[in-house]
Amino acid sequence: MKYLDHIRKHGISLQKLNYVMLALAILISIVLFIAMYRTNVMYQNTHKITENLISWRQSSYELQIASDYLTEEMRCFVVTGKKECLGNYFKEAKVSKRRDHALEDLKAHHEDSVAFHDLNNAMEQSLELMKREYYAARLAADAYGYDISSYPEEIRGISLEARDLNLSKEKKKELAEHYMFGEEYQSQKHTISKHMQNCLDSLEDEMKAGQLEISEKLRHQVWIEHILTILLIVVMLGIVMLTSFMIIVPLRKCVNLIRDERDIPLEGAYEIRFLAKTYNLMYHTNLQNREKLTYEATHDKLTNLYNRRGYDFLLSNVDLETSALLLFDMDHFKQINDKYGHAIGDKAIIRVSESMFGSFRNQDYVCRIGGDEFAVIMVHSDPSLKELIERKINKINENLKENLGDGVPPLSVSVGVAFGDDGVTADTLFKMADNSLYEAKNHGRNKVCFHNTDA
């Protein structure tokens, strides 16, 4: 409660609030980064699992293909007697060894799985079937009258049974074909295929289960990322809204109040309240300083404008960096005095002062600093007001040309303008405005020139 009372009384510190929002944004960003990293890891694991299962399934296919290849090559040898078929058979069985490699690959990752058990059974059946194939090859070799001394040991080591030994070549060939195409052989091949299909089905089920599990994890992870992203967006929008409502809006309000020379209410953030309190103090101090200038001491008796003394005091107390100084000089005033007399000259001065006083804001200071020399101190001004100032001067010169029937001839003024800047002094600002006035008078008078700008 004490903390809330303190906030209501002094306002929220923008610095502390900014630190909190920044820390919250960083925290959410870190968590979001971790979540994204985990999602990427899950995706990589899914990809790896899928690749591995596809590879293992391909290995299983390889065992089936290798088994069928051995069968086809041995059948080719038995039926045609082509020795290259037998050579292909043993090259696959002893060199390529696709069945062995497939089994080793699956064993390395799935030794305890049902898929490996089925594949191993298929391999055992295939090895068992090879004994039948060796016997058929031995029969076929005899049937074709081949010398088996150069044949592999698996063929040379086969001893034909007594009932088969004395068969004719034709009978031996028929028997070899029976061994390779008979019902018993086909039954063993079917058993191998069944084990293979069971292996593939197991791998397929495992892959689906793994993908489903990872997919579910990914779904939850994506939801977490969405929530974190929304939180981060909310924090960023919160920062923008807080900046707008606690800084930009109060500052714009302060600017308008300062232009209207009014007190700034102590509202908003702590920093804004501090600035408002400081400005109000300075503003009332400035008002008190103005009151210290007695009217008689600071005003010109003829025009009721600030005199040179008032001008010097004002110029030393206003914020020069945000002010503009305008120096006025009546064109050909000496000629008016010489031709029409001092009474008309005084009327001319009064007319110029009245036209000037009515053309500027209440917060601006209009001064008569010499016989026919005037100055205007425009507070809270910058170069963006150049066109406005130029229109004011042109309007003053238009009014001064009118014949009011008071004996005052058409008048005009030349004006030099200089805007304050960082670190500018009263002397520097006056010199800049005076140089601009000199430039206006040298370019035909009856005009306004700005420091460092075209007339």
JOMO-V545845 format. One record per pair of residues at least 12 apart in sequence whose C-alpha atoms are under 8 Angstrom apart, sorted by the first residue. I is the first residue (numbers start at 1). GAP is how many residues later the second one is. If there is no record, write none. Layout:
i=<I,I>
gap=<GAP,GAP>
This chain:
i=<10,10,10,11,11,11,11,11,12,12,12,13,13,13,14,14,14,18,21,21,24,25,25,25,28,28,28,29,31,32,32,32,35,35,35,36,38,39,39,39,42,42,42,43,46,46,46,49,49,49,50,50,53,53,53,56,56,56,56,57,57,59,59,59,59,59,60,60,60,60,60,60,61,62,62,62,63,63,63,63,63,63,64,64,64,64,66,66,66,67,67,69,70,70,70,71,71,73,73,73,73,74,74,74,74,74,75,75,77,77,78,78,78,78,78,78,79,79,81,81,81,99,103,103,103,103,114,114,115,115,115,115,115,115,116,117,118,118,118,118,119,119,119,121,121,122,122,122,122,122,123,125,125,125,126,126,129,129,132,132,133,133,134,134,134,135,135,135,135,136,136,136,136,136,137,137,138,138,138,138,139,139,139,139,139,140,140,140,142,142,143,143,143,143,143,143,144,246,246,247,247,247,250,250,250,251,254,259,260,261,263,263,264,264,264,264,293,297,297,298,298,300,302,302,303,303,303,303,303,305,305,305,305,306,306,306,306,306,307,307,307,308,308,308,308,310,311,311,315,315,316,318,319,320,320,320,320,320,320,321,321,321,321,321,321,322,322,322,322,322,322,322,323,323,323,323,323,323,323,323,324,324,324,324,324,324,324,324,324,324,325,325,325,325,325,325,325,325,325,325,325,326,326,326,326,326,326,326,326,326,327,327,327,327,327,327,327,327,327,327,328,328,328,328,328,328,328,328,329,329,329,329,329,329,329,330,330,330,330,330,330,331,331,331,331,331,331,333,333,336,344,344,345,347,348,348,349,351,352,353,355,355,355,356,359,359,360,363,363,364,364,364,364,365,365,381,382,382,383,390,393,393,393,394,397,397,397,397,400,412,413,413,413,414,414,414,414,414,414,414,415,415,415,415,415,415,415,416,416,416,416,416,416,416,416,416,416,416,416,417,417,417,417,417,417,417,417,417,418,418,418,418,418,418,419,432,433,433,435,436,436,436,437,440>
gap=<259,260,263,256,257,258,259,262,256,257,258,256,257,258,255,256,257,221,214,218,211,207,210,211,200,203,204,203,197,193,196,197,186,189,190,189,183,179,182,183,172,175,176,175,164,165,168,158,161,162,157,161,150,151,154,46,49,50,147,143,146,42,43,44,46,47,42,43,59,136,139,140,135,36,37,40,35,36,37,39,40,60,35,128,129,132,26,32,33,32,59,20,19,22,23,62,109,12,13,15,16,12,15,59,63,106,102,105,60,63,58,59,62,95,98,99,94,98,59,60,63,24,13,16,17,20,85,88,83,84,85,86,87,88,83,82,77,78,80,81,76,77,80,71,74,69,70,71,73,74,69,63,66,67,63,66,56,59,47,48,46,47,20,21,24,20,23,25,41,39,40,41,43,44,18,39,17,18,20,22,21,33,34,36,37,32,33,36,27,30,25,26,27,28,29,30,25,22,23,21,22,25,17,18,22,21,22,121,103,102,17,20,12,13,15,16,17,12,13,12,13,68,44,48,46,47,50,51,65,48,61,62,63,59,60,61,62,63,60,61,62,59,60,61,62,57,56,58,62,111,110,61,60,59,100,101,104,105,106,98,99,100,101,102,103,57,58,59,60,97,98,99,54,55,56,57,58,59,96,97,53,54,55,56,57,58,93,94,95,96,50,51,52,53,92,93,94,95,104,105,108,49,50,51,52,89,90,91,92,107,46,47,48,49,88,89,90,106,107,110,45,46,47,85,86,87,88,109,43,44,45,84,85,86,108,42,43,81,82,83,84,80,81,82,83,114,115,12,39,73,63,64,63,61,60,63,23,49,48,15,41,44,45,40,33,37,32,15,16,12,13,14,15,12,13,38,37,38,36,58,22,54,55,53,14,15,16,49,12,34,32,33,34,23,26,27,31,32,33,34,21,22,25,31,32,33,34,17,18,19,20,21,22,23,24,32,33,34,35,15,16,17,19,20,31,32,33,34,12,14,15,18,32,33,32,19,17,18,16,13,14,15,12,15>
